[in-house]
Amino acid sequence: MQISSEDTSFYYWKHRSHPAHTISASLQTHNKPVSALDIVGHQAARMCNMTFEENSGDNSSERMESVAKALEEVLSSALPQGCITVGVYEAAKSLNADPDNVVLCLLATDDEEDVALQIHFTLIQAFCCENDINILRVSNMRRLAEILGGVKPGGEPMDLHCVLVTNPQSSLWKDPALSKVNRFCRDSRCLDQWVPVINLPDR
């Protein structure tokens, strides 16, 4: 059973103080077969909305700055470990070869009018959503280039329109900065924002 954002909002506000059997009754009134998975799904949706209600004050510029800083820390930590893949085509090959090894995908551009690039972005976004890969749109490519070095060893400029962070052999998964970024992505999906945007501030 698919639960739309509209259904989620309706059931949260109507049943936020009621137990699971009330949700079950509501589903029955919609002439839908009720299963344990339906009830668990609605309970999870309620918890997701409650988390956002409790932390609504966190969805401010202060929180965005905190997530941007955490993202910089993730990139700075992953780079020396060889856990960064840059470039639209290189990223596409890596995603196809081993999607389970990708922990974060960044799409960056300062030119939203580039139609060809937007098509690539749409395909990558769809792939990441299907494979449960956290994905962010990043603005300020100049700052992104500063963090990642900006050029390849031969002096050729990097294609930073797509950046993948892959799973290292060490404990990057346990990095609090990565956990913060992942939580932001997860929370954004609860608000139906599947590709949230983060601005990297100039330093």
NORZI-V226031 format. One record per backbone hydrogen bond with DSSP energy under -1.0 kcal/mol. CO is the residue of the C=O (numbers start at 1). NH is the residue of the N-H. If there is no record, write none. Layout:
CO;NH
CO;NH
This chain:
4;8
5;9
6;10
7;11
8;12
9;13
10;14
11;15
15;18
19;22
19;23
20;24
21;25
22;26
23;27
24;28
25;29
27;32
28;31
35;39
36;40
37;41
38;42
39;43
40;44
41;45
42;46
43;47
44;48
45;49
46;50
47;51
48;52
49;53
50;54
51;55
55;58
58;60
60;64
61;65
62;66
63;67
64;68
65;69
66;70
67;71
68;72
69;73
70;74
71;75
72;76
73;77
74;78
75;79
78;83
79;82
83;166
85;164
87;91
88;92
89;93
90;94
91;95
92;96
93;97
94;98
98;101
99;102
101;167
104;165
105;136
106;163
107;138
111;114
113;115
114;118
115;119
116;120
117;121
118;122
119;123
120;124
121;125
122;126
123;127
124;128
125;129
126;130
127;131
128;133
134;105
136;107
137;198
138;109
139;200
140;144
141;145
142;146
143;147
144;148
150;158
152;155
156;152
158;160
161;108
162;87
163;106
164;85
165;103
165;104
171;174
172;175
175;179
176;180
177;181
178;182
179;183
180;184
181;185
182;186
183;187
184;188
185;189
186;190
188;193
189;192
196;137
198;139
